[in-house]
Structures are given as C-alpha cells and as structure tokens.
Amino acid sequence: MKKIIVTGGTGYIGSHTCVELINSGFEVIIIDDLSNSTIEVLDGIKKITGIKPEFYKIDLANAKETLRCFDTINNISGVIHFAAYKAVGESVSLPLKYYKNNLNSLINILETMQGKSFKNLIFSSSCTVYGQAEKLPVTEQSPIIKADSPYGNTKQISEEIIYDTINSTENLKAISLRYFNPIGAHESAEIGELPIGEPNNLVPYITQTAAGIRKQLRIFGNDYNTPDGTAIRDYIHVTDLAKAHISALSRLVNNENKTNYEVFNIGTGKGDSVLEVVNTFEKVTGIKLNYKIVNRRPGDIEQIWADTSYSEKNLRSKTEKSLGDALLSAWNWEKKYRNIT
Ligand code: UDP
C-alpha cells in the first residue's frame, strides 16, 4: 500500500482528498496544526472509510519540527501539500503571517524531500494566479498577472519556488493543481466545509443563512458586465476536486508525467453567476434565501472559468457532479452539523 502524507488533511479539501485516497487504496498520514480545523474530522473520515488516518499535529513552518516528523515516517511515496492560510482579506491586513506560514512550510517540505527518497509532490494552487484574465476561459498558458492579495501572491511565489527547486533537484517531481471554486461536501455529510466565524465564501454563507445562523446573504454587486450583472465563477464539487488529486498523484507515482513540473486547471469548465448559485440552491433545497444586493466586494474579479481540456486529456480528470448536486450536498452537511431536521 502506498503511503501518502497529506498536510492540511483535516481541512476542507484535505479531508475530502483523504477519503478518496483511502478509497483508492492509499495509506494516508495527516499532518496539520489544527489552526483552522478540528481533530473530530478524523472521526468523519473513519465513519466514511472505516479507517482513521495516523495524525501528527505539527507546525510545518518550523523546519526542525517538520524534519523530525518526516524522519519518523518510513516508506513515503508522496506528499500532497494543502496546509496553508487562505483568507484573502486577512492576508491583506496581516501579510507577513501569510508569507511566513505559506512559504516557510513549502520550503521546509521541499528541503526535507531533497534529503529523502520520496520525490512526488502535489501542490494546492489557485486560479487566483490568473487574476482577471482578458480571455476566457483560462488555459494553463494564460498569463499570470500580479496577485491582488498577499494570499494570491503566496500561491504564485510557491509555484515559482517549486519550479526552481525541481529544476535543480534530480528526481524531484511536482504537480500544481490550480483550483477554481470548490464547494459542497461528501455525500455522507460526515465531512464538509466548516469556516471558523463568519464565512467569507459564498456557499457556506448561503447554507448558514438557510440554517438561520446568518440573517441575510449579501450579494456583492449586480453591476458587473455579465448577463445578470453578478460575478461569475467556476464552482467545482469538492469530491470531484479531491479525485483530481488521485489522478495527479497516480500520474507521478506511475511516471506518466511529461515534465518534472506540471500545472493543471481543476474546474468544471462552466461559469455560474452568484444569482445562478442562489437560484439553484433555492431550487434544489426548496428553501427561499433572504438576500440583498450590496456594493461590490473590493478585490473581487468580474468573471473566470476554466478551460479544462488539458486536464481532462492528461489527468483523465472529469467532473461528474453538477452545481445542484454540490449545493444540495453543502446543505445536507450544514443540516447534519447543526442538527436541523
Ligand atoms: N459572494 C457574495 N456574497 C458572499 C460571499 C461571496 O456575493 O457573502 C460572491 C463574491 O463576490 C464572488 C463569488 O460570490 O463573486 C464567490 O466568492 P467566494 O468568496 O466564494 O470565492 P472567491 O471567488 O472570491 O475566491
């Protein structure tokens, strides 16, 4: 059984990926500092898969702790590196917190890998690297433009750090997956997205409004140059996104990669507006959402969606679930977590 280290494995995308890894026959070891997740996620993974992954509470930004932890684990086949801070707004007010954590943890992992025999790395990147692209949909060749936030910048710099390190290290291989907007939850509703405090993201805000935890959803702007005036994103079901990691990892493990560093878009290839998301949520759940239109949110781009042809062909990764499936799964998770019947 191939052993995979998943950093940030108790987080939102990390936990869903752990489930898919276990279901695909991998042995999973989670490293997380629990700064934005809870240890109970391990129980959720166990309920779904029957297996509770081995867990290490480690600050990966600490080089010594990182090395010591990796030293205790034998026969590692690869690392999937999710662990990072991700709140865009917070990164603007606390840039050093973001640079220090997101970059140091990556550097420590790469440095550890250089001295070890396991050579396969999957990195969580983001479509934020494209900014507001002039041409849509965006392909992996679309220009990278200056990031709007320190968070976005850590993703751009991280990709460069990986590229340079791969180029100078024999046998080291990596794939960066540029995620579009992950939403939804595992169909069992045992794991899902659990933001601490008031959600920043659209779908948790919607489900918390439907659950009565938030009074009203604010739709940020209806004066964009889009068919209904609200902003457009490419929303991908988190389970489809998780499965893309298995494809990427298998590509590296089976030496199917074309070059030692590759980049793939992971989205659905379809853009939906905020109002379309709201309307679809209302349709699949039968719940009327209390919402109002307010001003645009600073830093938001108007529209983006992925060209997925390269990843479909090369990763054999194709999304299976619709926007409605994803929104219903998010609601089922919220209901179960809040004990709503
Ligand atoms: N959005 C919104 N109300 C909210 C949260 C988000 O209207 O409470 C909009 C946001 O302006 C963007 C889209 O929903 O157009 C997706 O935002 P999210 O924060 O989920 O992801 P982002 O694309 O910003 O990473």
Residues whose N, C-alpha, C, O or C-beta is under 5 A from the ligand:
A	BS01	UDP	N200 N201 L202 V203 Y205 R218 I219 F220 A231 R233 V274 R297 D300
